[in-house]
Amino acid sequence: MSAPDGLVEQLPVLLVVVPLGAGALVAALGHWAPRILADALAVLVAAVCTVGAGRLVVAVGGGRVVTWLGGWTPASSGSGPGGGQSVGIVLVADRTAAMLVVSAALLVLAGLLFSWRYLEETSATYHALMLVFLAALSGFALAGDLFDAFVWFELMGAAAYALAGMRVEEPRSVFAAVEFGVVNTLGASLTLAGITLLYARTGELALAYVGERLRSQPADALVGFAFVLLVVGALVKAAVVPFHFWTADAEAAAPTPVCAVLSGAMVAMGVYAVARWWRVAFDGVLPHPTAEHLLLVLGAVTALVGAVMCVYQRHIKRLLAYSTISHVGVALLGVGLLDEHGTAAAIAYLVGHACTKGPLFLGSGVLLNRYGTVDEHALFGQGRGRWFTFSVFALGGLGLAGLPVLGLWWGKATLEHALSVAGAPWAVAVVVVAGALTSGSVLRLTARVFLGLGADPRSRSSRDGDGSEEPEEPEEPEEHGPIGPRAAALMVAPAWLLLAAGVGLALVPWVHRAGATAGAVFADRHGYVEAVQHPHRVLAPVVGHEETVWTGTGLGLAAVTLALACLVAAAALWAPRVRALPWGRAGARAARSVVGGLHAVHRADLPEQVAWLLAGAAVLAVVFAL
């Protein structure tokens, strides 16, 4: 790769500094400036960051842009475990990191556009927090050393906690934010403890140098324990089972635009962190089969638990939150392969998920704004004639099944291929089942709310109907009332922006080639280390092997997923008729017993959630210490 020009070399810094500085400016001027100024400035900054990150995706190509802040480059140019020491802060931008920054910036942009009409009474603090959240997401994706990654990790969390609990007059919102904050802060504290152990062992914080020091000496139980502590915080952020309990409460109570960013961007950063930290620091240090099997099991369990819980929700935002948990598990299956193709597929899947789930959350905000509730049963038939909002839910539901022209298609097709090549057909089945259950749930609510299809769920209890649980809290509108066509179009437009971006992911061949290159560069550990240790050395670009997206197998699996999703939706819509079949009542009883147990577990209060987190961390520590 040729040496980057000055602007490209500074883009990683600007992608962090610009939103952070703009957030501070908005916060400072918010009490005096009119609301429209905060809206306009925040939207402008998010748009500039989106374009800048897109420019970085193109510019880095098959290489990396490495920036040592303040000129604090490594003390010597030697290579190997004893060569060179680092004391500075390094940002490392490759295509994977840049693609995640684009995704995060686009989600924040869509959320801010949506908020222009949706949260009219919100102060400029909201805009400042959204921009700080974007800066933290960008900084975390680009961070090349562990301590600064932790700093961005915590800033990301602090902004998210404040955004989730910004409606301080509502006890439900405050409690969800406190629960969110306590669990995630505990996970981050364990991550900091892991960083401390690694620093004590290696004397380094830069990820590349930590990995080189670890590979220069035999690994022991301390290294395995440090790895577990390090990744627990990332698994909490990613909402991986059993660290996922905060997710549904936080996304049910948070303002809708915030939910879109949490679901599409923050959880993706958790998955990305596990993949990056393993590849650079621990690959070749800890047992490869142990990590592979562990991540595959965690991914499969997360995908299936999230999908089953998704089916049995009638609170739309909770339904979407459990769908997010399920799709995080699917992406973790790709990371669990620990190879170039699985990682590339996982990143493609996460970016496609952001462009699919974001519109669904924004669509739920339109319903909440108009009707003051997101209870699927209460909304039965209420959305007739609202075709713009209907289209968002219909396309989003089809997209979750991997419809070939929508956002998840690229990631789903390449992930299924990578899992098949790796000899894990059972994991392909997990991907299909998770997609069918989550897609079927969204299609079910779409048919009920906008078409009035199926038996009226308001005429019977949820137990006698489709098994979906009663809402656990009363619905409290964020802002609602009659809105005109122009305002409604403004609220739906950001969702269409994200859906259009997803279509680009599915159909544009250059994107697929860029994704293949991103996976190859991500897997090139030696190239990462060389780029960090010798930031001005011109390295040969890495060329990825582009996977064929449009295959007969991929199209066939997409068709199967979509067919199963339609069956799931139909079975719920016409539950009384299904139960009347010879096998229907027995099947319903069996499903209810399983789901009843899951519901009981997921009613965990804050102490129980902390206990699950510590128990999960302990199990992981035992696995890597043996």
C-alpha positions in Angstrom: 0.0 0.0 0.0 1.3 3.4 -0.9 1.9 6.0 1.8 -1.4 7.7 2.7 -1.8 11.4 2.0 -2.0 13.9 4.8 -5.8 14.1 5.0 -6.2 10.3 5.0 -3.5 10.0 7.7 -5.4 12.4 9.9 -8.9 11.0 9.2 -8.8 8.5 12.1 -8.1 11.4 14.5 -10.7 13.7 13.0 -13.4 11.0 13.2 -12.9 11.1 16.9 -12.1 14.7 17.6 -14.7 16.3 15.4 -17.8 14.7 17.1 -16.3 15.0 20.5 -15.5 18.7 20.1 -18.9 19.3 18.5 -20.6 17.6 21.4 -18.8 19.9 23.8 -19.8 22.9 21.7 -23.5 21.9 21.6 -23.5 21.3 25.3 -22.0 24.7 26.0 -24.3 26.6 23.7 -27.4 24.6 24.3 -28.9 26.9 27.0 -28.7 30.0 24.7 -28.9 28.7 21.1 -32.3 27.7 19.6 -33.1 24.0 19.3 -32.9 24.1 15.5 -29.2 25.1 15.7 -28.4 22.0 17.9 -30.3 19.8 15.4 -28.6 21.3 12.4 -25.1 21.1 13.9 -25.5 17.6 15.2 -26.9 16.3 11.9 -24.1 18.1 9.9 -21.3 16.6 12.1 -22.8 13.1 11.8 -23.1 13.5 8.1 -19.5 14.7 7.8 -18.3 11.7 9.9 -20.2 9.3 7.7 -18.6 10.7 4.6 -15.2 10.8 6.2 -15.4 7.2 7.4 -16.5 6.2 3.9 -13.5 8.0 2.5 -11.3 6.0 4.9 -12.9 2.7 3.8 -11.8 3.5 0.2 -8.4 5.0 1.1 -7.1 2.2 3.3 -7.6 -0.5 0.6 -5.7 -3.6 1.5 -3.5 -1.8 4.1 -3.8 0.3 7.2 -3.5 3.9 8.3 -1.5 4.1 11.5 -1.4 7.4 13.5 0.7 7.8 16.6 -0.8 10.8 18.3 1.6 13.6 19.2 4.4 11.9 17.2 5.1 9.5 20.1 6.2 6.7 17.8 7.9 3.5 19.2 11.2 4.1 20.8 13.1 2.0 18.3 12.5 0.3 15.0 13.6 -3.1 16.1 11.3 -6.0 15.5 10.7 -9.1 17.6 9.8 -9.4 21.2 12.6 -7.3 22.4 12.6 -4.6 19.7 10.9 -1.3 20.3 8.8 0.1 23.2 5.7 2.2 22.9 4.5 4.9 25.3 2.2 6.8 22.9 -1.4 6.4 21.8 -1.9 4.7 18.5 -4.9 4.7 16.2 -5.0 1.8 13.6 -7.5 2.1 10.8 -8.1 -0.8 8.5 -11.2 -1.5 6.4 -12.9 -3.5 9.2 -12.6 -0.7 11.7 -13.6 2.0 9.1 -16.7 0.0 8.0 -17.9 -0.2 11.6 -17.3 3.6 12.0 -19.4 4.2 8.8 -22.1 2.0 10.2 -22.1 3.8 13.6 -22.0 7.3 12.0 -24.9 6.4 9.7 -27.0 5.1 12.6 -26.3 8.3 14.6 -27.2 10.4 11.6 -30.5 8.5 11.1 -31.3 8.8 14.8 -30.6 12.6 14.8 -32.8 13.1 11.7 -35.5 11.1 13.3 -35.2 13.1 16.5 -35.7 16.4 14.7 -39.5 15.7 14.8 -39.7 12.9 17.3 -38.1 14.5 20.4 -39.1 18.1 20.0 -38.9 18.9 23.7 -35.5 17.4 24.2 -32.7 19.8 25.2 -29.3 20.1 23.5 -27.9 17.7 26.0 -29.4 14.9 23.9 -27.5 16.1 20.8 -24.3 16.4 22.8 -24.6 12.9 24.2 -25.3 11.4 20.7 -22.2 13.1 19.3 -20.1 12.0 22.3 -21.5 8.5 21.8 -20.4 8.6 18.1 -16.9 9.8 19.1 -16.6 7.0 21.6 -17.7 4.3 19.1 -15.2 5.6 16.5 -12.4 5.8 19.1 -13.0 2.3 20.3 -13.0 0.9 16.7 -9.8 2.6 15.9 -7.9 2.3 19.2 -4.6 0.4 18.9 -3.9 0.1 22.5 -5.8 -1.6 25.3 -6.0 1.2 27.9 -7.3 3.8 25.4 -9.8 1.2 24.1 -11.0 0.9 27.7 -11.3 4.7 28.0 -13.5 4.8 24.8 -15.3 1.8 26.1 -16.3 3.6 29.3 -17.1 6.9 27.5 -19.3 4.9 25.2 -21.1 3.4 28.2 -21.4 6.7 30.0 -23.1 8.4 27.0 -25.3 5.3 26.5 -26.4 5.2 30.2 -27.3 8.9 30.1 -29.2 8.5 26.8 -31.1 5.4 28.0 -32.2 7.2 31.2 -32.7 10.7 29.8 -36.5 10.7 30.7 -35.7 11.2 34.4 -39.4 11.8 35.2 -40.2 8.2 34.4 -39.1 5.6 37.1 -39.0 2.8 34.5 -36.5 4.7 32.4 -34.3 5.6 35.4 -34.3 2.0 36.6 -33.4 0.6 33.2 -30.5 3.0 32.9 -29.2 2.1 36.4 -29.5 -1.6 35.6 -27.7 -1.0 32.2 -25.0 1.1 33.9 -24.3 -1.3 36.8 -24.0 -4.4 34.7 -21.9 -2.8 32.0 -19.7 -1.0 34.5 -19.0 -4.3 36.3 -18.1 -5.9 33.0 -15.8 -3.0 32.2 -14.2 -3.3 35.6 -13.3 -6.9 34.8 -11.9 -5.7 31.5 -9.7 -3.2 33.3 -8.5 -5.9 35.6 -7.5 -8.0 32.6 -5.6 -5.0 31.1 -3.8 -4.6 34.4 -2.7 -8.2 34.4 -1.5 -8.0 30.8 0.5 -4.8 31.5 2.1 -6.5 34.5 3.1 -9.4 32.4 4.3 -7.5 29.2 5.0 -4.0 30.3 3.0 -2.8 27.2 -0.5 -1.5 26.4 -0.3 -1.2 22.6 -2.1 -4.3 21.3 0.5 -5.2 18.8 3.3 -5.1 21.4 1.2 -7.0 24.0 0.8 -9.8 21.5 4.5 -9.9 20.6 5.5 -10.1 24.2 3.0 -12.8 25.0 4.2 -14.9 22.1 7.8 -14.6 23.2 7.1 -16.6 26.4 5.2 -19.7 27.4 1.5 -19.0 28.2 0.2 -20.0 31.6 -3.0 -19.8 33.6 -2.5 -16.1 34.2 -2.6 -15.3 30.5 -5.8 -17.3 30.1 -7.4 -15.6 33.1 -6.4 -12.2 31.7 -8.0 -13.0 28.4 -11.2 -13.9 30.1 -11.3 -10.8 32.1 -10.5 -8.7 29.1 -13.3 -10.1 26.9 -16.1 -10.3 29.6 -16.7 -6.5 29.2 -16.9 -6.9 25.5 -19.3 -9.8 25.8 -21.5 -7.7 28.1 -21.6 -4.9 25.6 -22.4 -7.4 22.8 -25.3 -8.8 24.8 -24.0 -12.4 24.6 -25.7 -15.0 26.8 -25.4 -15.1 29.8 -24.3 -11.4 29.9 -27.4 -10.1 28.0 -30.1 -9.5 30.6 -29.7 -5.7 30.5 -30.5 -5.4 26.8 -34.3 -5.8 26.8 -34.9 -3.5 29.7 -32.6 -0.8 28.3 -34.0 -0.9 24.8 -37.6 -1.0 26.0 -37.1 2.1 28.1 -34.6 4.2 26.0 -35.7 6.7 23.5 -36.2 5.1 20.1 -33.3 6.7 18.2 -31.0 5.7 21.0 -32.3 2.1 20.7 -31.3 2.1 17.0 -27.7 3.1 17.9 -27.4 0.7 20.8 -28.7 -2.2 18.8 -26.9 -1.5 15.6 -23.6 0.0 16.7 -22.7 -0.7 20.4 -23.3 -4.4 20.3 -21.3 -4.7 17.1 -18.3 -3.1 18.9 -18.4 -5.8 21.5 -18.2 -8.6 18.9 -15.5 -6.7 17.0 -13.4 -6.3 20.2 -13.4 -10.1 20.9 -12.3 -10.7 17.3 -9.6 -8.0 17.3 -8.1 -8.8 20.7 -7.9 -12.5 20.0 -6.4 -12.1 16.5 -3.7 -9.5 17.5 -2.8 -10.4 21.1 -3.8 -14.0 21.9 -3.8 -16.0 18.6 -0.8 -18.3 18.9 -0.7 -17.8 22.6 -3.8 -19.6 23.9 -5.2 -22.9 22.6 -7.0 -22.3 19.3 -9.5 -25.2 19.6 -10.6 -24.0 23.0 -11.3 -20.5 21.8 -13.0 -21.7 18.7 -15.3 -24.2 20.5 -16.1 -21.7 23.2 -17.1 -18.9 20.8 -19.2 -21.2 18.6 -21.1 -22.5 21.6 -21.7 -19.0 23.0 -22.8 -17.9 19.5 -25.2 -20.8 19.0 -26.8 -20.4 22.5 -27.1 -16.7 22.1 -28.7 -17.0 18.7 -31.3 -19.5 19.8 -32.1 -18.0 23.2 -32.6 -14.6 21.6 -34.7 -16.0 18.8 -37.1 -17.9 21.1 -37.5 -15.0 23.4 -38.2 -12.8 20.4 -41.1 -14.9 19.2 -42.9 -14.7 22.6 -42.8 -10.9 22.9 -45.7 -8.5 22.2 -43.8 -5.3 23.3 -42.3 -4.3 20.0 -39.1 -2.8 21.3 -38.5 -5.8 23.5 -39.1 -8.0 20.6 -36.5 -6.1 18.6 -34.1 -6.2 21.5 -34.2 -10.0 21.7 -33.9 -10.1 17.9 -30.6 -8.1 18.3 -29.4 -10.6 20.9 -30.1 -13.5 18.4 -28.3 -11.8 15.5 -25.3 -11.0 17.7 -25.1 -14.7 18.4 -25.1 -15.4 14.7 -22.3 -13.0 14.1 -20.3 -14.6 16.9 -20.5 -17.9 15.0 -18.5 -16.2 12.3 -15.9 -14.8 14.7 -15.7 -18.3 16.3 -14.3 -19.8 13.1 -11.2 -17.7 13.9 -10.3 -17.4 10.2 -10.3 -14.8 7.5 -13.6 -15.9 5.9 -15.6 -16.2 9.1 -14.4 -12.8 10.3 -15.2 -11.1 7.0 -18.7 -12.7 7.1 -19.3 -11.6 10.7 -18.4 -8.0 10.0 -20.6 -8.0 6.9 -23.4 -9.5 9.0 -23.1 -6.8 11.7 -23.1 -4.0 9.2 -26.1 -5.4 7.4 -27.9 -5.9 10.7 -27.4 -2.3 11.6 -29.1 -1.3 8.3 -32.0 -3.7 9.0 -32.6 -3.3 12.7 -32.2 0.4 12.8 -35.2 1.0 10.5 -37.3 -1.3 12.6 -36.6 0.6 15.8 -37.3 3.9 14.1 -40.6 2.4 12.8 -41.5 1.4 16.3 -40.9 5.1 17.3 -43.4 6.2 14.6 -46.0 3.9 16.1 -45.2 5.1 19.6 -45.4 8.7 18.5 -48.8 8.2 16.8 -50.5 5.8 19.2 -48.7 6.1 22.5 -48.0 2.4 22.7 -45.8 -0.4 21.2 -48.0 -3.2 22.5 -48.6 -5.4 19.4 -52.0 -6.6 20.7 -53.2 -3.1 21.5 -52.1 -1.9 18.0 -54.1 -4.7 16.2 -55.3 -3.2 12.9 -54.4 0.4 13.9 -51.8 0.9 11.2 -54.1 0.3 8.3 -53.4 2.7 5.5 -50.0 3.8 6.9 -48.1 2.3 4.0 -44.8 4.1 4.5 -44.4 2.7 8.0 -45.8 -0.6 6.9 -43.1 -0.8 4.2 -40.4 -0.3 6.9 -41.6 -3.2 9.0 -42.3 -5.4 6.0 -38.9 -4.9 4.4 -37.2 -5.1 7.8 -38.9 -8.4 8.6 -38.0 -9.8 5.2 -34.4 -8.5 5.6 -34.0 -10.4 8.9 -34.6 -13.6 6.9 -31.8 -12.7 4.5 -33.9 -11.7 1.5 -31.3 -11.4 -1.3 -31.8 -7.7 -2.1 -31.7 -6.4 1.5 -29.0 -5.7 4.0 -28.4 -9.0 5.8 -28.1 -11.0 2.5 -24.4 -10.4 2.0 -23.4 -11.3 5.5 -25.8 -14.2 5.8 -24.8 -15.8 2.5 -21.1 -15.5 3.2 -21.4 -16.6 6.8 -23.4 -19.7 5.8 -20.7 -20.5 3.1 -17.9 -20.0 5.6 -19.6 -22.3 8.2 -20.2 -25.0 5.6 -16.6 -24.9 4.4 -15.4 -25.1 8.0 -17.4 -28.3 8.5 -20.1 -26.9 10.8 -23.4 -27.6 9.1 -25.1 -27.5 12.5 -24.1 -23.8 12.8 -25.7 -23.2 9.4 -28.9 -24.7 10.8 -28.6 -22.3 13.8 -28.3 -19.3 11.4 -31.4 -20.4 9.5 -33.5 -21.1 12.6 -32.5 -17.8 14.2 -33.3 -15.9 11.0 -36.6 -17.6 10.6 -37.8 -17.0 14.2 -36.8 -13.3 14.4 -38.0 -12.6 10.9 -41.3 -14.4 11.6 -41.8 -12.4 14.7 -41.5 -9.1 12.8 -43.7 -10.3 10.0 -46.3 -11.4 12.5 -46.5 -8.0 14.1 -46.5 -6.3 10.7 -49.5 -8.4 9.6 -51.4 -7.7 12.8 -50.7 -4.0 13.2 -50.9 -2.9 9.6 -53.1 -5.4 7.9 -55.3 -6.6 10.8 -54.7 -10.3 9.8 -55.3 -13.2 12.1 -57.5 -13.6 15.1 -57.9 -10.5 17.2 -55.4 -10.9 20.1 -57.4 -8.5 22.3 -60.3 -11.0 22.5 -58.4 -13.6 24.6 -55.6 -13.8 27.1 -52.1 -14.1 25.8 -51.8 -17.5 27.4 -54.7 -18.8 25.4 -53.5 -17.1 22.2 -50.1 -17.2 20.7 -48.2 -17.5 24.0 -46.7 -13.9 23.9 -46.3 -12.5 27.3 -48.1 -9.5 28.7 -46.2 -6.2 28.7 -44.2 -6.0 31.9 -44.8 -2.3 32.3 -47.4 0.3 31.3 -46.8 2.0 28.0 -45.7 5.6 28.5 -45.5 7.7 25.3 -42.3 9.6 24.6 -44.1 12.2 22.5 -47.2 11.5 20.6 -50.3 13.1 19.0 -51.6 13.8 15.6 -48.9 14.3 13.0 -49.3 15.5 9.4 -48.0 13.8 6.3 -44.9 16.0 6.1 -43.9 15.2 9.7 -44.6 11.5 9.2 -42.5 11.5 6.1 -39.6 13.2 7.9 -39.8 10.5 10.6 -39.9 7.6 8.1 -37.2 9.0 5.8 -34.2 8.0 8.1 -35.5 4.4 8.1 -35.6 4.4 4.4 -32.0 5.9 4.3 -30.8 2.9 6.3 -32.8 0.4 4.2 -31.3 1.9 1.0 -27.8 1.6 2.5 -28.6 -2.1 3.2 -29.7 -2.6 -0.5 -26.3 -1.2 -1.5 -24.5 -3.7 0.8 -26.5 -6.5 -0.9 -26.2 -5.5 -4.5 -23.0 -3.5 -5.1 -20.1 -5.8 -6.1 -17.4 -3.4 -4.9 -18.7 -3.6 -1.4 -18.3 -7.4 -1.5 -14.7 -7.1 -2.7 -14.0 -4.5 0.0 -15.4 -6.8 2.6 -13.2 -9.7 1.4 -10.2 -7.4 1.6 -11.2 -6.3 5.0 -11.3 -9.9 6.2 -7.9 -10.7 4.8 -6.3 -7.6 6.3 -8.0 -8.3 9.7 -6.5 -11.8 9.7 -3.0 -10.6 8.8 -1.6 -10.3 12.3 2.0 -9.9 11.2 1.0 -7.0 8.9 -0.8 -5.3 11.8 2.2 -5.6 14.0 4.6 -4.4 11.3 2.3 -1.4 10.5 2.2 -0.4 14.2 5.9 -0.8 14.8 7.0 0.9 11.6 4.2 3.4 10.8 6.1 5.0 7.9 7.1 1.8 6.2 5.2 1.0 3.0 3.9 -2.5 3.1 2.5 -4.6 0.3 -1.3 -4.5 0.2 -3.2 -7.6 1.2 -5.6 -9.0 -1.4 -8.6 -10.9 -0.1 -10.3 -13.9 -1.7 -13.7 -12.7 -2.7 -16.5 -15.1 -1.8 -19.2 -15.7 -4.3 -22.3 -14.2 -2.8 -24.9 -15.2 -5.3 -24.8 -19.0 -5.1 -27.5 -21.6 -5.5 -26.9 -22.8 -2.0 -27.1 -19.3 -0.6 -30.3 -18.6 -2.4 -31.8 -21.9 -1.4 -31.0 -21.3 2.3 -32.5 -17.8 2.0 -35.7 -19.3 0.5 -35.9 -21.9 3.3 -35.4 -19.2 6.0 -38.1 -17.0 4.5 -40.5 -19.9 4.1 -40.0 -20.9 7.8 -40.4 -17.2 8.8 -43.8 -17.1 7.1 -44.8 -20.3 8.8 -43.8 -18.9 12.2 -45.8 -15.7 11.5 -48.9 -17.7 10.3 -48.8 -20.0 13.2 -49.0 -17.1 15.6 -51.6 -15.2 13.6 -54.0 -18.1 13.5 -53.0 -19.8 16.8 -56.5 -21.0 17.6 -56.7 -23.0 14.4 -53.2 -24.4 14.9 -54.1 -25.5 18.4 -57.2 -27.3 17.0 -55.0 -29.6 14.9 -54.2 -33.0 16.4 -50.6 -32.1 17.2 -51.3 -28.4 17.9 -52.3 -28.4 21.5 -49.5 -30.8 22.5 -46.9 -28.7 20.7 -48.2 -25.6 22.3 -47.9 -27.1 25.8 -44.4 -28.3 25.1 -43.4 -24.9 23.8 -45.0 -23.1 26.7 -43.1 -25.2 29.2 -39.8 -24.3 27.6 -40.6 -20.7 27.1 -42.0 -20.4 30.6 -38.6 -21.4 32.0 -36.9 -18.8 29.8 -39.3 -16.1 30.8 -38.7 -16.9 34.5 -34.9 -16.6 34.0 -35.2 -13.4 32.1 -37.2 -11.7 34.9 -33.9 -11.5 36.7 -33.5 -8.4 38.9 -30.2 -6.5 39.2 -28.5 -8.7 41.8 -29.4 -11.8 39.8 -28.0 -10.2 36.6 -24.8 -9.5 38.5 -24.7 -13.1 39.6 -25.2 -14.4 36.1 -22.3 -12.1 34.9 -19.9 -13.4 37.6 -20.9 -17.0 37.0 -20.4 -16.7 33.3 -17.0 -15.1 33.8 -16.0 -17.8 36.3 -17.0 -20.6 33.8 -14.9 -18.9 31.0 -12.0 -18.6 33.4 -12.1 -22.3 34.3 -12.2 -23.2 30.6 -9.0 -21.2 29.8 -7.2 -22.0 33.0 -7.4 -25.8 32.5 
